[in-house]
């Protein structure tokens, strides 16, 4: 008979960690510690090294904790925040607090027995941080560009504001270029072969190749192209019930929004530059599919091609792909 695992639910925030676990007397206990090295040590002292720690994935706030737990060779799981949210909703929880969230995460661990988290390479975290920063700068550039567009419609003189915003945009673009260069250098150091394989597919640019590597952890544990399509939120979803509800088949969008948006732009390029994708797009449009649906199909085809070249460790060759399809 397997020994019952003792779980500890952790609600992570910027400054604190709320813990919920069974203490040595077997009594459920709530404890709040600081999100610092001192707090991590207190966590281990109170919950014990043999505890399975469960937490939500946050952008950065949980990283110091998982590095600490990994160094101490503790068992822990990092769960998708949406899974925890849906689990809490399933219990019809009306109130929200850090203590309640920690308790629900504890219950999630006991009920679902999540898999142990496999710690990625440190290079992955560096590349992910750079990639996220590039996305943030892109959003800022778009924001100021939109504001300039709005100012041009004003019935008064806003030239000084426009000039100021243009300077900011120029600076942001320069910093973005520096980060993109740094990211490329880090990706080459991390896994140069995979980067070159992805980039060999016509229609996949440098930013898209970087996004794919970061999002899939350089295709670690990626077993099929269907899994990759699901990661990008491009798998089809059906909505039907009884005889009256007949929803249209759409993409699920439960995946990487940034990756999906980037792939859509790649599809626009691939339907012109990639003969295989162009043939697919034209064939679907001729059959009566709308152009957007045809582009989504091109996105999926690009992911299939990328998965194929990475797993076979063979550079993309358009004529060869057409023959084996």
Buried (B, 14 or more C-beta within 10 A) or exposed (E): EEEEEBBBBBBBBEEBBBBBBBEEEEEEBBBBBEBBEEBBEBBBEBBBEEBBBBBBBBEEBBBBBBBBBEEEEBBBBBBEEEBBEEBBEEEEEEEEEBBBBBBBBBBBBBEBEBEEBEBBEEBBBBBBBBBBBBBEBBEBBEEBBEBBEEBEEEEEEBEEEBEEBEEBBEEBEEBBEEBBEBBBEBBEEBBEEBBEBBBBBBBBEBBBBBBBBBBBBBBEEBEEBEBBBBBBBBBEEEEEEEEEEEEEEEBEEEBBEBBBEBBBBBBBBBBEEBBBBBEBBEEBBEEEBEEEBBBBBBBBBBBBBBBBBBBEEEEBEBEEBEEEE
